[in-house]
Amino acid sequence: MLLPDDAVCGEDCLNLNVWSPELGAAGLPVMVWIAGGAFEHGTGAAPMYDGGRFARDGVVCVTLNYRVGADGFLYLGGASANAGLLDQIAALEWVQGDIAGFGGDPANVTVFGESAGAMSIGTLLAMPAAKGLFRRAIVQSGGAHQALPADQAERVTRALAAGLGVAATHEGLSAIPTGRLLQAQAALDADLARDPDPDRWGGEAAVSLMPWQPVIDGVLLPSCPLDRIRAGAGAEVDLMVGATSDEWRFFLAPSGAIAHVSAETLAAVAKAYGLPVDAGLADYRAASPGATPGDLLAALQGDRYFRIPALRLADAHANAPSATFMYEFAWRSPQFDGVLGACHGLEIGFVFDTLGKGVEPMTGADPPQALADSMHGAWIAFATHGDPGWDGYDTGRRATMRFDTVSRVVEDPRAWERTLWEGVR
């Protein structure tokens, strides 16, 4: 595995870890990490999430766990929705009440996360129940776009219940042992991947191939998170958001699948996403002369899942009275003969300054420590006083810090991609 998943199955899962420079300290900035894992995997206890380097540098760091998969995002109507997000809110409420005992300032909390953790944060920005629980947010490879309408979430619930042979009710599903539930969950994932028919699953679950997501239940999550942020939700929160340059290579390069993508598959994916197939793929080819269909699929998928949602979140927040910053992580890993590139999750070891703590399958044996120093320092600066060290983002310049062995600010990077995806869900 490129990213270790040290999760232990069981009911005793709602816990967190705290690193503090000094228990007797007071008023230190607090950073709370929400791990990713497609809303189905992941743990805050992975070695690369060791918060000791943040504590070394004067920050109280918290990593939390939350329920995932059916346990965290099964929708049964009423008050049953979004248990995993409620777990995150409960942890943030604990931080507000107790972090001062660890030297932290509850008025200066930054929540940060990657992938589904970042998507969770984009959703928390839009949730009334999370208002006031954090002052700043860092969204790494995510946005405010992954949320299922209630009717689509109900379809997923019915499919799971049918696979188990029980009624799609709280009583029917709660009687299922954990091991059997996980088996049925895996079978549902495979069924969705094999037959992603929107008429069966609903549009968002079918296109994203993610059956477990935050649910727009009308109460905890009143409407689409991005729409709420555009309307002013989260306007009081300073935001930093970004993505890696080659996100989807994480999912295609290690298996070698990137070398076996056909032009027909590439066109079918572009069509499924609602892109103008001929013109859109011509733009991708023009930007990467000599690229294989696998290279182009990786670029297209990375845009759909991560880069474009990050841009849309930054745009939605750009007119808020609080700050907005944008970054891109562009350092290319030498792993898999360089095919891995600046892939999904690669920046995490640099942000935590935990190079050498289980990230070597992604980074190789000799990643640039100077880049970790730079990124780790920028995250701390943002959490401390709301300024990571480069110009803020607006919809005119679109200033973006591109992190690499030589880092620099670029304006409106790959504007053609942003234009191509305008109006595409």
Secondary structure, DSSP 8 states (H G I E B T S, - for coil): --S------SSTT--EEEE-S-TT--SEEEEEEE--STTTS--TT-GGG-THHHHHTT-EEEEE----HHHHH---SGGGS-HHHHHHHHHHHHHHHHGGGGTEEEEEEEEEEETHHHHHHHHHTT-GGGTTS-SEEEEES--S---EEHHHHHHHHHHHHHHHTS-SSHHHHHTS-HHHHHHHHHHHHHHHHH---HHHH-HHHHHHT-----EE-SSSS-S-HHHHHHTTTTTTSEEEEEEETTTTHHHHTTTTGGGG--HHHHHHHHHHTT--HHHHHHHHHHHSTT--HHHHHHHHHHIIIIIHHHHHHHHHHTTSSS-EEEEEE---B-TGGGTSBS-TTTTHHHHTT-TTSS-HHHH-S---HHHHHHHHHHHHHHHHHS--SS----TTT-EEEEESSS-EEEESTTHHHHHHTTT--
